[in-house]
Amino acid sequence: MKTFWKPSLLAVFALMVPAGESLAGTADLTVLYQNYNAAGPNDDIVEAGIQLRNNTAASIPLSSIVVRYWFTNNGRTATPACWWWKAADCAGLTVTSGSVSATGADQYVEVRFTSAAGSLAAGATTVPIDLGITFGASVSETDDYSYGTQTALAAWSKITVHDAGSAALGGVRGGTPPSASGGGTVSAEFFDDFSYSSAAEADFQNRWTLRSYQGAPGVGGAQWKASNISVVSDGGTSNRLMRLVASTNGTAGGTSHSEVLSKAQKFRFGTYATRFRFNNTPLSGSRLLADKPVETFFTITSYNDPNYSEQDFEYLPNGGWGQGNTSTMFLTSWDKNKAASPESKVSASHDGWHTLVLQVSSAGTVYFIDGVQRASHGSQFAPAIGQYLAFQLWFIELDTSNGSARTYYEDADWIYFAKDAFLSPNEVDAKVSSFRAASITRKDTVP
């Protein structure tokens, strides 16, 4: 049964911890947490039971502290409340939310206490706060920093206590807040703005491999053609773009895919980024929704490597993979050695130019699109070895009823990697702007 806040319960803050329970730890306060909805990690609601324990020898005024629950909103609007299903009175409590750029969190809900809540005595534990957050649509909770699976109250460091009025990640009184995204000194980096005369240029060929061998992924029997990669002008300007195309006439034999892979497999932890144009409309021919192209920027090791890993931005303009005909972005961290690799979806058109930023560390992976965090995946899916930089365009399904030719395309303006530094999207933009201002078209200091 859930316990709800009521005015009559405010006095219970002075309730002492049962004899024999340890208060060991350097933090002033410990958060006890249970997940009321552990069976539904992909529904439209977060339900957390929270208690606070005072580990100090002095009484703490509750109005002097706040509790923060950290999560990713997956592009949805989060609505917090402190009671569910009953007309319970939240006297003594208020809830609000704020934005943050951190590993596993782009938003947090903050529980505040009014002066009516009184003080928490030395060694005492509060009654449970029943915190709920609704999103109006299904979201994934498993990539949320504060998410846990325990169904009974237990100490949990990922829901944090702070001084009231402190900065989002500051003034910590209990628990461990997520690491801020962005920052770090860049000691080694890779940059290419694709300012080549053509894909046949020696400098391009020395940096990039154009796939011509056959096989997965995609439609069986389709070809992978090096000739499907080119360097083109950007709308008649002096800027140059790398272009990948994939074509079909509705038959496997009449279908071709494209892939560009870095020569070097040396990219592991750090910040990956590209300015990338996704396209809903084919370069030529008709848009047929039964064609299911995949337009993608990603990192990868060889699939046959025992340490295989992959992090993907995969855009399906015509839907697919269970999304019907709905344009959908898939953000996925793969590891073939794990039972279930995490996948986040953004069901919306991404037609046009976007800046994609991926932060990869031993703590996990964080995905940004146009400066907005869209997904965060856990440490168990962090790459174990160096990876390649990669672009692909391929079909998972074809409209076999239509024999007309159609060609889909994607463009990359530039690509950037900062080794062991975790840059915010704004910091990435500043880096690229500085390269271009200095007429630096290519740079590679990554060992």
N, C-alpha and C positions, 0 to 999 in steps of 0.2 A: 504494500500500500504506500502511496506517496504521501508525504507530509507537506502541508501548505502553511504559508505565513499567515498569522492572525495576530491582532493586537495582543491577545492574551498570552501569546507565546514569546513576546519580546523579553519578558522577565527571565525566560529560560536561558538567556545568554550566560547567566552566572552558573549554569549547571557544570559540575566538576566532571573531569574525565574519570572513568572507572579506575579503581585502584589497580596498579600493576601495569597500566598501559604506558609505554615509553613515550617520552617527549624529546628524545634525542634528536639532534639536528641543530645547525647554526641559524636557520631561518627563524624569524620571529613568529611566523604563522605557517601552518601546514594546511593544505587543501585536501579534504577527503571528497572523493568523487565516485559516483556510480552512474552508469549509462542505463536510463530507463528504457531505451529503445535500441539496445544493441542488436536486436534481430532485424532492424530496418535501416542499414547503413546507406541505402540508396533511395530513401523516400524524401518527403518534403519537410521534415521536421527534425530538429535536434532537441533532445530531452535529457537534461543533466541534473542529477541530484548533487548538491554541493553543501559541504559543511566546512567551517573554519575552526582550527584549533590554535589557541594561544600558547606558544612554546616559551614565553618569557615569564619572568617573575613579577611582572607588573600588569595592571589592568590597561587595556587598549581601547580608547574611544572608537567605536565602530565608524563614526562619521569621519575619522581621520584616514580610513583606508578604503580601497575599492578592489573588487574582484574582476578579473578579465578572462574571458573565454575566447580563444583565438581560432579562426576558421577561414576558409575560402568560400566566397559566396557564389562561385561558378557562374557569375554574370547575372545572378538573381537578386531580388530585393529582399533583404533579411529583416524580419520584424520580430523583435525580442519581447518577451513577457516573462513574468515571474510566477505564473500560476496556470493551471490547466484544468479544464472540464468542470470545475466547481467555482462558485462565486466567492473564492477566497479573497481575503483582504490583504493587500501587500503593504499595509501601513509600516512605515519604517524603512521601506526599500524603494528605490527607483532604478530603472534600467535604461541605458542608452547605448549607442553604438558609435564606433569610430573606424576610420580607415587606417591601414598600415601597409607597408611593403616589407614583408618578412617571410622567412622560410615557413611554408605551410599556412600562411595567413595573409589575406588582403583586407580583413576586417576583424573587429573584435566587439563583443558585447561586454559592457561594463555594468556591474552591479554596484550601486552606491547605497549608503546608509544615511538616513536622516538622524538628527540629534535624538529623535524619539526612540531610536534603536538602543540607546544607552551604550554601555561598555562591555567588553568581553574580559572576564576576570582571568587572572593568571591561571594557566592550566586548564581553562574551560574550553568547551566546544559548543558551537552554535547548534541550534536546530537546523534541519535541512532547508535549503533554498531550492525550490523546484524551478529551475531555469528552462525556458523553452524558446526556441527560435524557429520561425516558419519562413518558408521561401516561396510559396505559391506554386512550386513545381518541384519535381524530383531533382535532387542534387546528390553528389557523392560526399559523404562525410569522412571517408577513410583517408583522404588527403588533408584533412584539417589538423592543425598542430595540436589542438586540445582534445581531439577524439581519442577515446579509449574504449575497450570492450568489456571492462569489468562490470558485472551486474550487482555487486555488493560494494558498499562503501569501503574505499581503501585510499591511502595516500597517493596523490597524483600531482607531479611537479609541473605538468603542462597547462594547468589552470593556475593563474598567478594572482598574487596579492601585491598591491602597490600603495604608495602614499597617495591620498586623494589629491587631485590636481596635477599629478606628475605627467611627464611626457609618456606616450604610449608604452615605450619599452623601458622607461626609467623608474626610479623610486621603488625598487623591488623590495618587498617585505616577506615574500614567500613564493616558492616555486621558481622555475626557470623559464623566462619568456623566450619566444623564438628569436633567432638571429635576424638582424636587420638585413634586407636585401640591398645590395649596392655597396660600393666602397672597396678599398683594397688597392695597394700599389701595383701597377702593371709593370712587371719586369720582363715579360716576353709576350709577344702578340703576333697575330697573323691577320693580314688585310689584303683583299683583292677587290678592286672596283670594276673589274672586267672591261677595262679600257683597251681591248685588243682589236686588231684589224679584222680578225676572224678566228674561228676555233681551230684553224689549221696553223696558226702562228706558233712558232717553237716555244715561246715563253708560256703560252697557254698549255700546250701539250706537256711541258715539263712539270706543270703544277697539277694538272687534272687528267684523269682517265675517262675516256668516253666509251661506254660499254658497247660491245658488239657481240658478246656471247649470249646464247639463248638460255631460257629457264625462268624460274619463278622470280618475282611474283607476277600475278596478272594472268591474262587469258592464255591458256595453253596453246602452243603453236604460233603465237605471235613472235615477231622479231624485235630484237633490241638493236637499234641502228645508231652508229656514231654520227651519221649524216643528219640525224634529228636534232643535233645541237649546233647552234650558231651564235654569232655575236652580231647584234643589230643596233641601229641607232635608236635613240630614245625620242621618238616623235620628231625626227628631223633636227634635233639639237646635237651638240658635240658629245653629249653623254652617251655611253655605250652600255648595253645590257646583254647578259647571257640569256639565251632563249632555248627552252626545251619544248619539243612538240611530240604529240602522239596522234596517230591517224588510224582510221578504220573505215572499212566499207561494209561492216556488219559481219565479216567472216574472219576467222582466226588467221587464215593465210593472208588476208588483206589488212592486217593490224600490225602496227609497229609502236614500240615504246621507246623511252629515252632515259638515260642515267648518266650523271656526272659525279665522279668520286675523286676526292683528293688523292694525290700520289702517296702522301704521307699518312701513316696511322699513328699520330702522335698527340691527339687531342683528347684529353681526359677531363680533369677538373678545371673549372673556370667559367667564363661567359662566352656563349655562342650567340651570334646575331646575324641577321640578313634583312635587307629591304627587298621585299618580294611581292610580285604581282600575281594574284590568283585571278582566274578568269572563268566566269559562268558561260560566256558566249564563245563558241569556237572561232579560231582564226579564219577558218573557211568552212563552208557547209552549214548545215542546220544543227541546232541544239536539239538532240533527241534524248528525252529523260531516261529512256531505257539503256542508253550508254552510261556507264558509271566510271568516269575517269577519276584518278587519284593524283592530285597535285601536291607535291611534298618537298619539304626541307627537313633533313634529319642527320643524326650522327649514328654510326654503326661500326661494329667489328665484323669480321667474317662470321657468317652463320655457323660454320663448322668449328669455330674456335670454342673450346670448353668454357671460355670466359665471355661468350657472346653477350652483347648488350646493344641497346638501340633506344634513342629518344626521338620521337616523331612529332612534327606538325604535318598532319595529313588532311587536306581539304578535299571533300567530295562535293563538287558543285551540283551534281544531279542526284545526290543522296546515295544510298547503298549501305551495306553492312547493318541492315535492320532499320534504317532511317527512312525507308520509302523513297520518295523523290525530294525530300527536304535537304537543302544545302547544309552540310554539317562539317565542322572542324573537329578532328580527332586529335587529342594530345595524349600520347601513349609512351610509357617507359617499359621497354621489353627486356626480359631476361629469361632465356629458355630454361634456366635451371630453377626458376620459381614457378609455383603452381598457378598463380594468377597475377599477371602483370597489370598494373593499374592503367586505367583508361578514363579520360575525361572528355566530354563532348560539349561543343558549343553549337547549338542548332540555330544557325543564322547565316545569311549570305556574307561571304568575305570577298566578294568580287572587287577587284581593284588593288591598290598598293597598301601594304602593311609592313610594319617593322616587327619582326619576330625576335624575341630574346629568350634564351634558355640559360639558366644558371644551374650548373652541375657541380655538386660537392659530395663529400663522403656522407653528408646529412641527407642527401636526396636531390631531386630536380624540381625546379620552379620554372613555369612557362608563362611568358608575357606576350600579349598581342597589343600593339600600339600603346604600350605603357601600362596596360591593365593586366594584373595577374589573373590567369585563367585556370591554372592547375598547379598542384604541388604534390609530388610523389615521394615516398619514403626512402630511407637510407638503404633498404635491402635491394633496391633497384639501381643503385649508383654503379657506374661502370668500374670494373676491376682492372682494366688495362686501357691503353690508348685506343682511340677510335678514329674513323675517317669522317670527313665532312662530305655530305652527299645531297644531291637533288635527284628527284625522279618524277616521271609522268607516265602513267600506265593505266590500263583499263582492268577493272575487275569483272565487268559484264558488258555485253554488247547488245544493241538493238539489231538482232539478226533478221528482222522483217524488212529492214530498209537497206538497200544496196548502194545508196549515195555515199560519196566520199565526204568525210568531215575530219577536221584537224583541230585538236585542242592544244593550248599552249600555256606556258608559265614563263615569267621573266624574273631574273635576279639582277638588282642594281649593284649590290656589293655584298661581301661576306666578311665577318670579323670574328676573331677569337682572342680572348685575353686569358693567358694561362694562370691558374690559381688566384685569380682576382674576380670578384663578384660585383659586376657593375650594374647599376640601375639602367633602365631604358634611356633615361635622359643622359646619363654618363656615356652610354654607347653612342648616342647621337652626337654628343660633343666630340668624342674621339674621331668619328668619321668626318665630321666637319673640319676638324683640325688637319686631318690627312689631306683633304681636298683643298683646303686653303693653302697648304704647303706644296700642292701638286704632287703628293705621294700617291701613286697609283697602286703600288704593291709593296708589302712589307712582310717579312717572315723572320722573326727572331726566336721562334719556338724551337727548343732543342729536340 
